[in-house]
Amino acid sequence: MMTTTSMMMISTMLTFGITPDLDSDDDFVPSVDLGQDGSSMTEDDFDDDPSTRVNRDPKLPMWQPSRLLRVNLQYSRLMKIYQERPEWQNRPEVVTADFMQNVVETLLVIGYNRYRKLPRSWTKHVLVEILTGDFVADRLYSQEEYAAIGPMLTGLISIVGSEQMMKPNKVAQLQRYIHEAAAKMVEAAKDPNNYSVDKKMILKIQAAGVDLNDDDSINNYVTDHKNDISSEYENGFPITAAVFDDPEQLAKLIDFYSPDQARDYLNPDAHVETFEGRSWHRKDAIKAHRFAVELGFRAYLDQQQKHPENTARVSDYVESFEFYLGRAYDCNLLQPEELTTEALEETMSLEYGPGSVVDGAEQQRVVQRIKLDDMDKLIVMVDMLEMYATLPKQRAQALRQVVRDEKLRLHKRLGMDATPAFRKKKKRKRPKKNRRNKR
């Protein structure tokens, strides 16, 4: 089975043109050996795999490696008990001991590292987020394996109950949560648009007949096809109005142009969990960031028609829109059509105040010039939100005013004249005296 670590390795090879040695002994996700002494396990051990990275949110209970290790050992024993029961003989062919260990370890690690939830406290929300998110986006399971995960996990929870490690009512509740989350996972796994860029790349390599368990074959394929893979979208999918009528082509373009192809915005330390009564959801985060990229495409086409001589590059619109609209969700849990003046002002004020990472005077000026370049794009962004995202007209006007005020402020800080040319008072010329009237 191809691991997430190997997927990341191949992504690195394509991005930087290097050929690292893949660790063929890394059989299970996570790459950290959960069988090691818990006292030597640290949060940093999980950083190689973004999905298993430890959420360091201070609002969560303290991360304790001994708890994760203890529960993993318990479930390793329970899996062995399950595999010795008669019902194990009736399992689908795709369910092997290795597959079961892979699924259970992944669920245990993500559940605890990200949410501080162990099986007894798993909620429906947590299970849906992990199964429809991480499992679909990053795990290389077949459709038959996805379909087998739900029944396999509910069967394991039955063993937990029979071993008197969980009360009967909790067993029934947890099995119901697993059943509902697994059904959503199976449906999500049918749509390749839900796959990460790395997973799509690995599936492409697999479709070419490359053995994913043979590191040399993978290295050779990536080396031979690096240019083909990296230029596939760039050369084959120009941005035209027609792409909005082709969901598959649009999804490929969004994948290619996305400034954050690794989806780091999904990492626990990249977003808030709750804000003013709203809760973070993985699917909503992906929706917001991807729509921002799509809106950048629309802005590029719109400006190309209106101002063909000075239209910015498509990547310029995409990067600006994804930064401002993506951050509105990451920090305020607002979808693009819900953008507020407060959220926009908060993002526009970044890197300016005391304690800023950019604290040198010259560095501040550089950042301010970059921000100034964004202001015209932000006006276009608000126009696009009003046209394509049902942004109320009154709020659109308020957002435009916020951008204009920020632009004026930046002009003043940079010592530039922000007065529009048509408003500048022209210096009146004094009429020449008529020399003939001189006495």
Secondary structure, DSSP 8 states (H G I E B T S, - for coil): ---HHHHHHHHHHHHH-------TT--SSSSS-TTS-GGG--GGGGTTSGGG-----TTS----HHHHHHHHHHHHHHHHHHHTSGGGGGS-TT--HHHHHHHHHHHHHHHHHHH---GGG--HHHHHHIIIIIIHHH----HHHHHHHHHHHHHHHHHHHHTTSS-HHHHHHHHHHHHHHHHHHHHHTT-GGGS-HHHHHHHHHHHTT--TT-HHHHHHHHHHHHHHHHHHHHHH----GGGGG-HHHHHHHHHHH-S-TT-GGGSGGGS-SEETTEE--HHHHHHHHHHHHHHHHHHHHHHHHH-TTS---HHHHHHHHHHHHHHHHHHH---GGG--HHHHHHHHTTTTSTT-S--SHHHHHHHHHHHHHHHHHHHHHHHHHHHHS---HHHHHHHHHHHHHHHHHHHHHTT---S-GGGS----------GGG--
